[in-house]
Amino acid sequence: MTTFRVTRRELRLTTGLVLFAYVSVHLVDHAFGLVSVAVAEHALRLAVAVWHSWPGTALLYGAAGIHIALAFVAVYERRTLRMPPVQALRIALGFAMPLLVIGHVAATRLATELYGLSPTYTRIVWGLWTSDNEGRQLALLAPGWLHGCLGIDFAFGRRALYQRLRPALFGAALLLPVLAGLGFLAMGRELAVLAADPAWLASAEVADTAQRIALGRLRDGLLAGYLVLIGLVFVAREIRAHIERRSKSLVAIAYPQRTVEVPRGWSVLEASRGFGIPHLSMCGGNARCSTCRVRVIAGAANLPPPSDNERRTLERIRAPADVRLACQLRPVADVAVVPLLDATDAVQPGREAPPAVVERDVAVLFIKLVAWKADTHAPQSSHDVVYALDRFLAAIGNAIAEAGGLPGRFDNEGATATFGIATDLEIACRQALVAAAEIERGLADLNADLVRELGFTADYALAIHAGPAAIGYVGYGHHRARTAVGDTVLAAQMLRDVAAASSTRFVVSRAAAAAAGMPTKDIDWRPVAVRGARPTVEITGSERAIRFDSMPSNR
């Protein structure tokens, strides 16, 4: 029987999405005020029908309570408050979000339950407008919206679909709160004009002075209670930390640089941060990215087993048994670890890690300079070879750039390129095939010049493969370049070597051909052994590059 378990991370994400949906609907309703109060009222009635129903009420306030409780627990459990600035901002904004929820509860639900007042824009906006609290209400929308946007980016930022939608989502994240603020102001001005008519003012449903004061006191009381809870969490955290420091249950964590002692219960990543030891953690310590992983070289027998989140991440990267995630590993006895990703040059002032790594489907092109073929037995001058190599790489680089690829490594062995950084896989594979054809044309022209000028030509082999890869910045210090890594890249490199060792100059994998829209049924495919998750890759080879513009489509 399968046991269904919800992890704390999944619960935090789910409740956060519910709250983000509520805030989004709230902002959209406000934005309708740019049209008119009547249109905004209609939109609000639809939202009230959802959120004021029993299921909606339970979902909204249940999600809010659970999300806030998880935030309190997360802060209490933290052994150090050292963290990347963005993560600190997200936590601070998360604590500020209930200020909006509490104001909403007082202005709508409590007003309805205690005094029978309808949750309408006419009553709520006019009440804020006449009490000079409109600025405060608008300001309270910002923390919840920013916290939600940062949370969405943390949770989904490395997914390919999110990467493709990021520009549009960023625009919406900027535009929606602006439109909401303008809509609120427009409704306030429209109601101020209507209020000039005594008859409208007499018929309008608004809270009287006594009700307003009572609701204000209830709101302030709830806010004060919430702020007290925040204070108690930090006080409890300090009390726990004081008890841990006074206790004798210290754990020694040995790094290659030094050994530190921390109270039992600290994670390895918290120990690194607490003692200023550089340690990559690109997801903020949430067991998503695996960049904080360490190899345990002593004390493994006494370690607690991996949590569900840690186990899933370790399985995804096929980590060996002695590798753990530093953000999840909380030693109960002395342990020695070695961080597997060096953070020494990655850590810069103001940030913890280089730009985020994203995983997406790409097409990879590898080209190898097999040999310089001379027409005579005369020795080749090293200066001539350098000159020829420079023109060889220039021809390849021009073809890659014109086709829309991202140039990778260029050296005396050849070059690499990645396609699909900002496009889907179909376009990426088509671009790679176009680049291969342009490379063939450019190198044919180059070889004609070289044989006339220097007496030798460039013999080369090219391979194209497609599949998932991690895209990120790698290098040393300020010398970093965007590149693709993973099994797909390793397989493409091996296919290039297959092409170089065979009688075919161009090799294309079946995965790349199918993604590009090539008809694959009548082609002679043969399996080739490669390293990685898939032990074999089906390929086809030819002496000439495939001219994509003449290819029929199988779609």
N, C-alpha and C positions, 0 to 999 in steps of 0.2 A: 504493500500500500504506500503510495507516494504521500509524503508529508509536505503540506503547503506552509512555507514560512516566508514571512515578510521581513526583510532586513530594515534596520533603522534608516539606511540610506534610501531605500525604496519608499519608505513611509514619508521621509522628509520631502522627497521629490514629488510624490503624489499629492500630499497636502499642499505643497508649495504651488503646484499647477492649479489646484482648485482656487487658492487665494489669488493667483495671477489672473485666472479667468474672471474672478469677481472684480478685481481692480480694472481689468481691461474693459469689461462691460460698463463699469462705473464711468470710465473716461469717455467711452463711446457715447453713452447717454448724455454726458455733459456737452460733448461736441455737437450733438443735435441742436443744442441751444443756439447755435449760429444760424439755424434756419428760423426757428421760433420757439417760444415756450410751449406752444401746443404740440409741435412735433416732438420736442424733448419729453413732454408728459406722456405721449403715446409710447415712446421707447421705454420710458421708466416703468409704465404699467406692465409691459412685457417682462422686464427684469424683476419687478416686484413679484409677479406671478410665479417666477421660478424661485427666487431667493427667500420669499416669505412663506412658501409652502412648507409643509412639514419635512419632506425630503430635502428641500433646498436649505432650510434652516439648520437641519442636522448636519448636512454636508458642509455648509459654510462655517458655522461656529465650531463644529467638530474638527474641521481642518485647521481652523485658527488656533484652537486650544492645543491640538497635537503638535502643530508646527512650532508654537511658542514654547511648549514644554520640551520639545527636542532641542530647541536652541538653548534653553536654560541648562539642560543636561550636558550639551556639548561644551558650553562655557565652563560648567562646573568640573567636567572631566579633564579639561585642558591643563596640562602641567606647566605650560609656559604660554604667555601671551605674545611671544615673538612669532610673527607670521608675515607673509607678503602683504604689502599695503592694500592690494585689491581685496584680499580675503578679509582683512580687518574692516575695510569699508563695507563689504557685504554683510558682515555680522552686525556692524553698527546700524546700517539701514534696516536690517531685519528686526532689531529691537525697536526701531522707530515706527515700523509698520503698524503695530497695534494701536498707535495713537489715532490713525485713521479709522480703524475698526471700532474703537471705543467711541469716537465721535459719531460714527454711523449708527451705532447701537443706540446712543442717547437721542439723536435727532430723528430716528425713524422708528425702530422697534419699541423703545421705551415710551416714546411719545404716543405711539399707537396703542400700546397695551395699557398705559396709565391714564391717558386723557382722551383716547378715541380719535386722535388727530390722524388724518390721512397722510401717507408718505408721498407727498406731491412736491414737484419743483416749486410751485407757487408758494407753498408754505415754507419750505426749507430754504430756498434761495432768498426769498424776501426777508425771512428771519435773520439770515446771515448778513444780508445787505444793509438792513436797518440797524444791526448791532455792530457794524464795522468789523466783522470777523471774516469777511470774504478772503482777505489775504492769508489769514491763518488756515482756512479751509483749503485753499489752493496749495499752500506750502505743504500741507499734510499729505497731499497726493504724491508728492515727489519721492519720499523714502520708499513707500511700497512699490512704486513703479520701478525705481532704480534697482531695488533689491531683487525684484522679480526678473528684470532683464539680466542682471549679473548671474542670477541662479540659472536661468535658461542657458546662458552662454557657458557656464561651468559644466552643466549637465550634458549639453548636446554639441558643444563647440568643436569636437573632433570628428563629428559625423559628416560624411560627404554631402548629404542632402542639405544639412544646415550650412555648410560652407558655401554651397551654391546659392542659398537663399539669404545669406548674411547681409549683402548690401541692401536688399529690400527690407529685411527685418530691422536693420539699423535705421533706415529712413523712417519706418513706422514707429520705432521706439522714440525717435526725436519728435516726429510730427504729432502723434496722438496726444501727448500731454499738453502741447501748445494749443491744439485745437480744443481740447477740453477746457483749458483755462479761458480761452477766448469765448467759448460757448457759455461758460458760467458768467462772465462779464456781460455778454450780450443779453442773457436772461435777466440779470440784475437791472440793466438799463431799461429793458422792455417793461419789467414790472414797476420800475420807478415811474415810467410814463403812465401806466395804468393806475397807479396809486394816486395820481393827481386827481382822479375822479372819486369823490367821496362815496358814490354809490358802489363802485367796484371795491373800494377799501372796506366798506361795511359788509359786503357779501363774501369777501375773501376769507377762506379758512386759514387763520393764523393763530399761533399760540399767544395767549394774553401774557401780560407782564409776569404774573405769579407763576404760570406754567413755565415760562422761559427761565425764570430764576431757578425753579425747582429742577428743571432738566439740566441747567448749567451746573448746579451743585452735584447732581448725580454723575454727570460727565467728569467733573473735576475730582469727585471721590474715586471713580473708577481709574482715572489717570494716576492719581496719587497711589492707589493700591498697586497698580501695575509697576510704577517706579519703585515702590518699596520692594516688590518681588525681585526686580532687577538688582537692587542693592543687596538683598538677602542672598542672592545667588553668588555675587562676588564676595560677600562676607563669608559664606559657607566655603567657597573655594579657598580663601585665605586661611581659614581655620583648618581645613583638610591639609593644605600645604604645610602649615606650621606643625601639625601632628606628624606628618610624614618626615619633615626635616628632623624632628626630635627623636623619631623612632630609630631603631638600629637596623631596620630592614632596608638597607641600601643594596643596590645592584650595580656591579661594575660592568660597563660596556666598553670594550676595547676596540678602538679604531686603529687604522694604520698609523695615524698621526699621534694619537694620545689615548689615554684611558680616562673615562669620566665615571663618577659615581652619582647615581640618581636614585630617588625613592622608588620602591617597587610600584609598578603601575604606569610608569612613564613609557611611552613608545620610543623606539629607537630614533624616529624622526624628531620627536619632541626633545630628546636628549641632544641631538645634533643642533637644533635651533637654539636650545637653552644655553649651550656652551659655544655657540658661534662656529660650529664645524660645518663647512660647506656641504650641502646635501640637496640634490635636485628633488623637486616634488612639483611637477607641472600641473597636477590637478588639485593642489592644495591639501593633500593628505586624505583623499577620499577613496583610495583603492581603485581608481579608474585608470591611471596612466601607466603604472608600473615603473616610472622613472626613478623612484626612490628605492628600488629593490637592492638588497644586500645579500652577500653570500655569508652564511654562518660557518665560521671555521673552528669554533670551539663552543661547547655548551649547548649543542643542538638537542641533546637528550632531555634537557630540562625545560624546553620551550613549550608553551601552550600550542595546541593545534591551530591551524589557520581558521579564521572566521569564514562564513559563506562568501562574503564579498572578496576577501583576500584569495580564497581558494579559486573562485571563478576567474579572477584576473591572472593568477599564476597559471591556471590551465590554459587560458587564452594565449599566453606567450610561451607555453610549453616549457616552463621553468623546471630545472632539476630540483630534487628534494631538499637540497641545502640552500635554496634561494627563498627568501621571504621579503615581504613588503615592509619597509621600515615604518611606514605610517600606521601599520596594523600590528606589528610585532611588539608586544609588551613583555619583556623578559621578567621571569620570577626568580632567576638566579644569574650568576655571572655569565657573560657571553662575549664572544669576540666576533666582530663582523667586518666585512669589507664592502663599501658601496661599489656597485658595479658600474655606475655611470659617474664619471668624474665631473664634479661641479666647480672645480677650481677656477677655470676661465669662464664658465657659464654665468657665474654669479656676478652681477654688476650692481652698483649702487641703485637702490630704488626698485629692484626686481629680483626675484628668486631664480628665474630660469630664463633661457632664451625663448623666442616666440614659440607658441604652442605647436606641437606636432599634430597633424591631421592625417586621418586615414581615408583614402579614397581610391577608386579604380582608375588606373592610368595605363597609358601605352608607353613602353620603354624601347628606345632604339640604341643599339650598340654597334659601333663600327670599329673594325680593327685594321690597322696598317699591317698587312701580312709581310710584305717585303718590297724593297726597291728592285725592280727588274731592269737590268742594264742591257742595252743592245750590243755592247762591246765588253771586253774583259778589262777595260781600263779601270783603275781604282776610282772610287767615288770620293770626291773632296768632302770633308766634313762641313765646310761652308756651304757647298752645294746642297747637301742633305738638309741642313738647317733651313736654307732658303726654300727648298721643295716642301719640307714639312710645314713650314709656316703657310704656304699657299694651299697645301692639302687641308689643313685645319680650317683655314679661312673659307674654302669652298664648302666644307661641311657646315661650319657655323652659319654661313649665309643661308644655306638651304633650310636648316633647322629653324632659324629665326623667321624666315619668310613663311614657313608652314605653321608657325604658332607654337613651337616647342620651347621648352626651358632647357638651355644648354647646361650640361653637367661637366664631367671631367674632360679636359682636353690635354693630351700629352703625346709623347712620342709613340705611344701604342695605338692611339686613335682617339675616339670621342664617344660621349654618351649624351642622350637627351631624353627628357620626360615630356609627355604630352597628356593633357587632361587636368592641369592644375586648376583651370577655371572653366572647363567644359565637361560634358558628359563623355562616357567611354566611347560611344559611337564616333563622335567628332574627333576624339583623341586618336583613335586608331586610323581614321581616315587621314588626319594630319600627318601621322607617322609614315603612312604609305606614300603620301605626296612628298614628304621630306626625302624618303628613300629614292624616289624617282628623280627629284631635283639633285640629290647628291650624285646619282649616277651620271646625270647630264653634266653637272659641274666638274666632276672628276674626269669625265671623258675629254672635256675641253682642256682641263689642266694637263692630262697625260699627253695630249697632242702638243702642248707647249713644251712640256718637260723633255719629251723625246727629241724635239728639235733643238732645245737650248742646252740640255745637259746630257742627253743620251740615255736616260733611264725613265721608267714610269713607276707609278704607285699601284701595287696590287693590294686589294682590300677585300674584307668580308663584312657583311652587315646582317643584323638580326633584329626582328621586331617581336615583342611579346606583350601581353596585356594581362592585367589582374590587379589585385589590391596591393597598395604600398603605403608606407608612412612617409609623409612629406614634412620636412623640417629643415632648420638651419644647422649646419655642422661646420666645424672648423676649429680654429684656435684664435683666441683673443678677438681682435677686430677683423680677422680674416675668416669670415664665415660666408657660406654660400648655401642657397636653397637646393636641396637634393632629395632624391627618393631612395628609400632603403626597404629591404624586405625580400621575401622569397621570390617575388616576381622579378626583381632586379637581378638577383643571383641567377635565376633561370635564364633571363635574357643574355646575361654575360656568357653563360655556358653555351647557349645557342649560337652566339657569335663565334665561339671557338669551334663549334661543330661545323659552321659554315667555312671557317678558315681551313679546317682539316679536310674538307670534302671538295668535290669538284664544282659545287654550287657557290655562287657569290652571295646570293640573297636567300635568307631563311625567314619565314613568317610562321608564327605559331597559329594553330587552329583557333585558339581563343581570341587572338587579335583579328584574324580574318573574319570570324563570325561576328564579332562586335562591330566591325567596319561595314558589314552588309555584303561581304563577298559570298557568292554561292560556294558552299563547301562540300556538296555531296559528290561531285564528280572529280574531286581533286585527290591525288594519291598522298595520303597522310601517313607518316611513319612515326612511331613513338621514340622518344629520346629520353634517356635517364638523366634526371637533374636532382640537385639537392633541394630540400624544402618540404613543405607540407604535402605537395603533390609529387610523387617520385618520378612521374613521367609526364612529358609534354609532347603533344602531337604537332609535327611540323611538316612543312613542304618547302622545297628549295627550287631555285631557278637561277639561270645565268643572267637574267635581266630583271630589273625591278618591275613590280606590277604597276601598270599605269592605271591609277584609280579612276581617271575620268572615262576610261573605256570599259570599266567593269560593270556588268549588270548587277542589279540589286536582288537579294533574295527576300525582300520585304514587300 
